[in-house]
């Protein structure tokens, strides 16, 4: 049971980091294209 929880936690952390990186990349591209400030999803 502990192994399942640990792997789930690792998956959640990995997907969270991936989502953060994608969001930051999207914001940076948005800033680069539209210089009128950044927009939040």
N, C-alpha and C positions, 0 to 999 in steps of 0.2 A: 504493500500500500504506500509506503514511504517513497519507493522508487517512482511510482506513478505521479505522486504529488510533486516530486522533485523535477521530473521530466516536464510536467505541465507548467511548472513555474519557469523552467528554462525556456519553454516554447513561448510563454506569455511575455517574458522579458525580451526575447529575440524579436518577436513580432512588434513589440512596443518600440524597440530601437529602430527597426526597419521603418515603421510608420513615421517616427519622428524625423528620420533622415529624408524620407520621401516628402514630408510636409515642408521641411526646411528647404529642400531643393526647389519645390514648387513655389514657395514664397520668394526665394532668390530669383527664380525665372520671372516671376510676376513683377518684382521690383525692377528687374533689368528691362522688361518690356514696357511697363507702365510706370513712369516716374512720378505718378500722382499718389505715392504712398502704397502700402501693402494692404491686401484684403484678407480677411479671415474667412475660412470656409463656413 
